[in-house]
Amino acid sequence: MTSLKHMWIRVRDTWAGRDEPEHMRALAEMYWLTILALSGLVVLFAALYGGIKFFAALEPGETGSAVASQNRTLLDRGALKAVVEGFARRDAEYESLKTVRPSIADPSK
């Protein structure tokens, strides 16, 4: 308790003499350490939050099984094959348009 009281008195005295050069260095060190500690806390909390969310997604809980069951019903092999064939058809149409250009009237004339 006394060290906290002593530290607070030192900070208060340093702030009171902030116009003097010898107190400016102490204030700059306190400012730098405060900024460094806060940024370290932000990085730590961001890493913890990201880790919690990452490992929560890996657990086979209710939400994971619901998402997995939704994905099974949404993925239809026939629809997927139709989409792939559509892409192949569009590719063939594009290649034919590259070789034989359609005649389009110039609107500026």
C-alpha positions in Angstrom: 0.0 0.0 0.0 2.8 2.4 0.9 4.6 1.7 -2.4 1.4 2.6 -4.3 1.0 5.7 -2.3 4.6 6.6 -2.9 4.3 6.0 -6.6 1.1 8.1 -6.8 2.9 11.0 -5.0 5.8 10.7 -7.4 3.5 10.8 -10.4 1.6 13.8 -8.9 4.8 15.7 -8.3 6.2 14.9 -11.7 2.9 16.1 -13.3 3.0 19.3 -11.2 6.5 20.0 -12.5 5.9 19.1 -16.1 7.3 22.4 -17.3 10.8 21.5 -16.0 13.1 19.5 -18.3 14.0 16.9 -15.7 10.3 16.0 -15.2 9.6 15.9 -18.9 11.8 12.8 -19.3 9.9 11.0 -16.5 6.6 12.0 -18.1 7.8 10.8 -21.5 8.9 7.4 -20.0 5.5 7.0 -18.3 3.7 7.9 -21.5 5.7 5.5 -23.5 5.3 2.6 -21.0 1.5 3.3 -20.9 1.2 3.2 -24.7 3.4 0.1 -24.9 1.4 -1.7 -22.1 -2.0 -0.8 -23.8 -0.9 -2.0 -27.2 0.4 -5.2 -25.6 -3.0 -5.8 -24.0 -4.8 -5.1 -27.2 -2.6 -7.7 -29.0 -3.1 -10.2 -26.2 -6.8 -9.8 -26.1 -7.0 -10.0 -29.9 -5.0 -13.2 -29.9 -7.1 -14.7 -27.1 -10.4 -13.8 -28.9 -9.1 -15.2 -32.2 -8.0 -18.4 -30.5 -11.3 -18.8 -28.8 -13.2 -18.3 -32.0 -10.9 -20.6 -33.9 -11.1 -23.5 -31.4 -14.9 -23.0 -31.0 -15.2 -23.6 -34.8 -13.2 -26.8 -34.5 -15.4 -28.3 -31.8 -18.2 -30.6 -33.0 -20.9 -28.8 -31.1 -24.5 -28.1 -32.0 -23.6 -25.2 -34.4 -21.0 -27.3 -36.1 -23.3 -30.2 -36.8 -26.1 -27.9 -37.9 -23.7 -26.3 -40.4 -22.5 -29.7 -41.6 -26.0 -30.9 -42.1 -27.0 -27.8 -44.0 -23.9 -28.2 -46.3 -25.0 -31.8 -47.0 -28.4 -30.7 -48.1 -27.2 -27.7 -50.1 -24.6 -29.6 -52.1 -26.5 -31.5 -54.9 -24.3 -33.4 -57.4 -26.8 -32.8 -60.3 -26.8 -29.1 -59.8 -23.1 -29.0 -59.4 -22.7 -30.9 -62.7 -25.1 -28.5 -64.4 -23.0 -25.5 -63.2 -19.8 -27.0 -64.5 -21.4 -27.8 -67.8 -22.6 -24.2 -68.0 -19.1 -23.0 -67.5 -17.8 -25.2 -70.2 -20.6 -24.0 -72.6 -19.7 -20.4 -71.8 -16.1 -21.1 -72.5 -16.9 -22.6 -75.9 -19.1 -19.6 -76.8 -16.3 -17.2 -75.8 -13.8 -19.0 -77.9 -16.2 -19.0 -80.9 -16.7 -15.2 -80.4 -13.0 -14.7 -80.4 -12.6 -16.3 -83.8 -15.7 -14.9 -85.5 -16.4 -11.4 -84.3 -20.1 -10.4 -84.6 -20.8 -7.4 -86.8 -22.2 -4.6 -84.6 -23.1 -1.2 -86.0 -21.0 1.7 -84.7 -23.4 3.9 -82.8 -21.3 7.0 -83.3 -21.8 7.0 -87.1 
